[in-house]
Amino acid sequence: MSLNAARDKPAERLRVGELLANANRRLADGGIETPALDARILLAEALSMEPGQVISCGGEIAAGEAVKAFKAMVDRRLAGEPVHRILGRREFFSRMFHLTPECLIPRPETELLVERVLEDVGPDTSARFADIGCGSGAICVSLLAERPGLAAVATDLSEGALAATRENAKRHGVAERLETVRASYLENVEGPFSFIVSNPPYIATGDLAGLSREVREHDPQLALDGGADGLEAYQAILSCAPQHLEADGRLYLETGHGQHDAIMQLAKELRWGIVSSHLDLSGLERMVVLEKR
Ligand SMILES: C[S@@+](CC[C@H](N)C(=O)[O-])C[C@H]1O[C@@H](n2cnc3c(N)ncnc32)[C@H](O)[C@@H]1O
């Protein structure tokens, strides 16, 4: 066969099962931690089906466009882009959140904070709260969607993150109860609030370089960098929140690994009442609940 003949040959007819096996192999060789799962999710996206359906379609021939799209997605994954960044969405608290490059991919650990607030406020609450550093809106939109009596103000320094929050609020039917404000923490934001929630940036600047490539290169630095000791945002929030809270108002904070004691110390110095601390499913200190004194 001549080279030209090879060049002129029609597009390869690939079966779904072959595509999956090839991608699995490439991702495994490229050092990706969960190659089979990632390959299945990306192939499902390219074929516009649910990941669970991919296996049962193994013998079917994939359309050329889907093959091209899938290969491009696998290349991006091999270059270190996380699966959810490639998809542009992530599920959080059983709802799908649209992502932009300016917002953190919401993490499952953060669901703990949502659960704890929902328990505290009960089913029939009518209250106004603030979400500092809303990112995709995962926390505030979930709370608003779960409790129709709540209204909220969400702040972020990133206009792209605020746009994602607005888009997600619209998708989940809560936009009319949410105000988004570009602000540092709660600067120029009118309280008082019944409670304040925040999952602030908490990685010490010196630790950023040691994060996985997926996080370091694809989550926005503004969402990660917590200053020299990782505690800058906590210091700022613990200092400004009392002026924005009603009497006995609560502050729910996600905390980073190894930061719990330092945050408790700061909270005591700033005269907060300590309500509780909570571990995540891996047994790590993950959040604190404080009360205005
Ligand atoms: C760790 S991310 C959390 C995002 C989202 N709440 C979540 O849990 O997925 C922190 C967020 O805080 C925002 N941020 C950083 N500094 C801020 C500041 N001074 N004021 C308000 N938001 C800030 C970042 O842009 C980012 O969206």
PDBQT file of the ligand as one rigid body, heavy atoms in Angstrom, charges set to zero:
ROOT
HETATM    1  C1  LIG A 301     -12.220  27.985  48.053  1.00  0.00    +0.000 C 
HETATM    2  S1  LIG A 301     -13.144  28.954  46.894  1.00  0.00    +0.000 S 
HETATM    3  C2  LIG A 301     -14.795  28.492  47.379  1.00  0.00    +0.000 C 
HETATM    4  C3  LIG A 301     -15.805  28.618  46.280  1.00  0.00    +0.000 C 
HETATM    5  C4  LIG A 301     -17.201  28.070  46.633  1.00  0.00    +0.000 C 
HETATM    6  N1  LIG A 301     -17.761  28.762  47.773  1.00  0.00    +0.000 N 
HETATM    7  C5  LIG A 301     -17.130  26.582  46.928  1.00  0.00    +0.000 C 
HETATM    8  O1  LIG A 301     -17.198  26.208  48.111  1.00  0.00    +0.000 OA
HETATM    9  O2  LIG A 301     -16.988  25.779  45.978  1.00  0.00    +0.000 OA
HETATM   10  C6  LIG A 301     -12.923  30.575  47.563  1.00  0.00    +0.000 C 
HETATM   11  C7  LIG A 301     -13.614  31.692  46.807  1.00  0.00    +0.000 C 
HETATM   12  O3  LIG A 301     -13.305  32.929  47.473  1.00  0.00    +0.000 OA
HETATM   13  C8  LIG A 301     -13.090  33.945  46.510  1.00  0.00    +0.000 C 
HETATM   14  N2  LIG A 301     -12.281  34.988  47.166  1.00  0.00    +0.000 N 
HETATM   15  C9  LIG A 301     -10.947  35.053  47.357  1.00  0.00    +0.000 A 
HETATM   16  N3  LIG A 301     -10.617  36.157  48.040  1.00  0.00    +0.000 NA
HETATM   17  C10 LIG A 301     -11.779  36.822  48.303  1.00  0.00    +0.000 A 
HETATM   18  C11 LIG A 301     -12.104  38.037  48.985  1.00  0.00    +0.000 A 
HETATM   19  N4  LIG A 301     -11.156  38.812  49.528  1.00  0.00    +0.000 N 
HETATM   20  N5  LIG A 301     -13.406  38.394  49.044  1.00  0.00    +0.000 NA
HETATM   21  C12 LIG A 301     -14.367  37.640  48.493  1.00  0.00    +0.000 A 
HETATM   22  N6  LIG A 301     -14.127  36.473  47.848  1.00  0.00    +0.000 NA
HETATM   23  C13 LIG A 301     -12.843  36.076  47.749  1.00  0.00    +0.000 A 
HETATM   24  C14 LIG A 301     -12.421  33.224  45.356  1.00  0.00    +0.000 C 
HETATM   25  O4  LIG A 301     -12.561  33.949  44.157  1.00  0.00    +0.000 OA
HETATM   26  C15 LIG A 301     -13.171  31.888  45.367  1.00  0.00    +0.000 C 
HETATM   27  O5  LIG A 301     -14.303  31.947  44.525  1.00  0.00    +0.000 OA
ENDROOT
TORSDOF 0
